[in-house]
Amino acid sequence: MDPSSGLYWIIDDTGFPKKGKYSVGVARQYCGQLGKQDNCQVAVSLSVATTEASLPVAYQLYLPKEWAEDPARRQLAGVPEEIGFATKPQIAIKQLREARQSGAPNGVVLADAGYGNDTVFRDGVSEMGLQYAVGIQSSTRVWPPGAAPLPAESSKGKAGRPRSLQRRGPGHNSVAVKDLALALGPSHYQTVSWREGTRTALSSRFGALRARASHRDYWRAAPRDEEWLLIEWPIGELEPTKYWLSTLPEETAVEHLVHVAKMRWRIERDYQDLKQEFGLGHFEGRGWRGFHHHASLCMAVYGFLIAQRLNEGGKKLRNPRCTCLTHGLHPPQLPSECSDT
């Protein structure tokens, strides 16, 4: 994959329906595959992507708190001692940091609102010198263009230490991004196409403006930097459907903001292929080590197939469902040796 064409680091998580009190990490939690809360395992991944291809390069099981604090089950499942409870954004930041320490190149970090809504996560990405374009919820609050918290109150003539923290006041507060989006006039929105779909070009209506995130800025001495607030409001919808915050440069065109934000679709395709074609969700063991070994083998085979496709000039292989890989024949053959590729 050629970084010169645009490199992205995509963060996401995926769920696997699974029962059993002693299967590592199983708990009642949201499972994207089922679209609801149910007993499942959830893993957090980091993928590297360009416009040509993408590949997961880090993968870790999310360990719910009830598992992290249960020594008996941990021992039975072989959970390493150094693994404690960590939120999904905390796992993702660790994966990013390890990738950077190993020499990974710069790239724009992409994630959905499950990560983007976490201010500590966004700050962590910026501290690593990386830009981001991440989803946020409609209730996320920002300061509109040109607005900011009030400066610290003057301590002149008052006892005690000088005031240094920003503040808010009556009539001077941040606003929810949904309210800000609804207040914008029609001229602030334009139709943008970002890629070719199965039958036609994918397009929608977008607006973009500069804003400052306001989460707990009354704990800060200086305002947060302005960044892009990207809004998607499809024609025919009564209100906007998606929101992103992005630290791409101020001169970035709306079309490029949309292209970058929508690049996250690649991880959804990766998970679909990994589960349907390479057996990522077929692990039947209970242990920590087996769970990660199984995923590593699935992703290694997936990576090999992607390399084969790129070596053929980016063309899709004639039949990606190579039976010797997906059905586990022994001894395993490489895709180039298969009779149906």
N, C-alpha and C positions, 0 to 999 in steps of 0.2 A: 504494500500500500504506500502510495506516494504522498508524504506530508505536504508537499508543495501545492497540492490541489485542495488543501484544507483538511486539517486533522481534528478529530473530535474524541472526547472521552465521555462515553455514555454510561450513566449510573442508573441501575434499575434493580428490581427484585422480582422473583417469580415464585409461585407457590405450587406445592405438590400435595394433593389430597392423600392423607395417610392416617391410619388408625393406630392404636396401641399406646399404652401408657409409657412403655419403655423404648419406643422408637425415638431416636435422638431428635430433640427439638420440636416434637409434635405437640401442638396446643391448639386450642380454639382461637383462631385468628383469621384475618381476611385472606382469602385465597383468590387471586385474580383469575385462575383457571375456572373456578366455580362461580365467580362474581358475587360471593357472599362470605360470611363468617362460617367457618367449619374447621374440623380437625385437619391440620395440614402441617407441612414443613415449608419454611420460606428461606430462600437464599438470596443474598445480595451480590450483585456482580458489577464489574467494571469492564467495559468493552472499549477497544480502540476502533475507530471508524474513519473512513474517507467516503467520498461520493461513490467509490467503486466497490467497497466491501467493508465488512466489520467482523470483529471476532472478540468474544469474551476472553480477558486475560487475567482476571482475578475473580474468585468465587468463594463465598463463605456462608455457611449456614447461620441464620439468625437464631440465637438461643434466647427464648423468652425468659423473663425474670424467674418464673416458677421453676424452670429448668436450671438456670444458672445458680439458684440458691438451694438446690436439692443434691447434696453430696452423694447419696446412694445411687440415684439415677445417673448422675455424671460418671461415677466410677464404672457402672455397668456398661454405659455407652462409650467409655473411653474418651471422654471430653478432656482435652489437655488442661492442666492446672492453670496455665496463663490465660485461658479463655474465661472471661467473666461476662457479666451482662453488659451489653452495649446496644444503643439504639441503632437503627438501620443507617441514619445519617452518620453516626460515629464510625460504623464499620466502613461506610463508603469513603469517608475522609482518610481513614487508615489505609485503605487500598490505594487511594490516589497518592498519598504521601509515599508509600512504598514503591509505587511505580515511578514517581519522580526521583526518588533516591537511587533507583536502579538505572537512571539515565533516560527515562521516557521523555520524548520531545514535548514542546508546548502544544496545546490543543484547547479548544473550547469545551468546557464541561457542560453536558446536557443532562437534565434530570426532570422528573415530573414533580408535582406539587408536594408529594410525600417527603421530598428532600428539599426542594426549593423554598418551601415555607419556613424552613429552619434557618433562622438568622445566623446561628453559630456555624452551620454548614456553609452558607454563602461566604461568611467571613473567612472560614478556613480555606476555601478555594482561592479567594483573593490573596490570602497570605502566602500561598504557594506560587504566586505570580501567574495564575491562570485566569482567563476570562470565563464567563459562564453565560448561559441562556437557560433559565430554569423556570418551570411552572410554579405558579403560586395560586392560592385560593382567592375567591372573589372578596373575602373578608379581610385580606391583608391590607394594612393601612400604610399610606404613603403621604408625603408632603407634595402638593401639586407643584407644577413648574414655577420657580421663583420663590417658593415658600420654604421655610425652615423653622426649627424650634426657636423659641426666644433665647437670647443670650443669658448667661448667668446673671442673677439679680445682684445689683450693686451692694457691696457690703460697707459702703462709706457710712460712717457714723454708727455702725453696728458692732457689737462685741462678737468675739469668736473668730474662727478661721475665715478667710476670704471665700466667697462662693465661687465655684468653678463649673458647676454642672448646668447644662441647658435646662430649659423649663417650658412648660406650656401654660396657658392662661385662658381665662374666659373668652370664648369666641376665637381662640387661636389653637386649633387642634388639627391633627392629620385627618385624612379621609380614607374610607374603604375604596379599593380600586374599582369595585363595581359602581359605586356612586360617582366616582370621577369619570368613568367610562360613559355612564348614562348622561352625564352633563355635557359631554362633548357634542358639538354640532356635526351634521352629516359630512361637512367638508373635511373633517379630520380622518375620515375613513376612505380607504381605497381598496379596490379588488386586486389581489395578488395571486399569481399562480406559482407554485413552488416545485412541482415535479409532475411527470406523466404517470397517471394511474393505469389501471388495467384497461379501461375503455376510453378515458379522456384525461385531460390535464386536471390536476387537483388545484382548486382555487377557493378562495373565501375572501371576506372583507376584513381589513385590518386597520388599526390605528396605532400610532406610536408617539410617545411624548417622553420628555425627561422628567424624572421624579426622584425623590429621596425616600428610601425605606425609613419607617419611623419607629420600628420596634425598640422599645426601651431606650430611646435616644436621650431620655432625661437622666440616664446614667452616664452620659458622655459629655465631654467638655467641648467637643466640636461637632458640627453637623456631619452626617454621612455624605459621601460623594453622591452626586447625581448619577443616575443610570437610566437605561431604557426601560420603560413600561410598554410592553407590547400587548395589544388587545385584539382578540378575534371575535368579530360579531357577524356571523353568517347572515346573508340576506334571508329574510323570512323569519328569523328568530326574534323573539320579543326582547331579548337582552343578550349581552356578550356571553360566550360560552367558555372561553379560555383566556388566561392571562400569563404573562411571563415577565420576569425581571432579567435584564442582561447588562453586562459590563462591557459589551462591544463598544468601540470608539464612538464618540459623539457624532462624527461625520458619516456613520454607517447609514446606508439607504434602507428604507423600510423593506424593500424586496429582499435584501440580503439578511436582515433580521429574521424575516419569515423563513427563508431558506435554512438558516442555521437552527432556529427553534424547531423546525419540523424534521430535522435530521434524526431526531430520536426514534423515528419509526423503524430504523434499522434493528434496534434491539428487539422489537416485537417480532420481526421476521426471523431473527436469530433464534429466539426462544421457540417459535413455531417449528422451525426446521429441526432444532436440537431435540425437541420432544417427540415430534412426529416421525422423523427420519433416523435419529441417532440414539433414541432410547434414554434421553436424559431423565425422564420421569419414571423409569422402570426399575429403579433401585429398590430391592426388597429386604435389605439388611436393616439393622438397628443402630449400628455404631457410627461415631463421628468420622473415623478414618475411612471406613468403607464408603460413606456418603460422598466424601471429597475425592476419593480415588475414582469412583464411578464417574463423577462429573468431569474429572481431569481427562479420562480416557475418551469420553464423548466429545469433549471440546478439542482434543488433539486430532481426532479423526475429522471433525468438522473443519478445523483449521487446514488440514491436508487437502480437503476437497476445495476449499476456497483458494488455496495456493495453486491447485491444478487449474481452476477456472481463470485466475489472473494470468497464469502462464500461457493460456490460450488466447490472450488478448482481451480478457474481460468477458468472454462469451460464456454463457451458461453451458455446463456440460450437458450432453445429449440426454442423459438419464441420471439425475442425481440420486435416485433410489437404488444404489448399488447393493444388491442383495448380500454380497459377502461381507459388507460393512454393517448393514442395518440388522441382519439376522444372525450375526456372530458365528459364521462358519469357521471351522478350524482345519488347517492353519489359516489365519486371516490373509487376504490378498489385498494389494494396493489397488486403488480405483483403476489405474491404467491396465491392470491385468484382468479386470473383470470382463466377462463376455458381453455384458449389457451396457458398457460405457464407451 
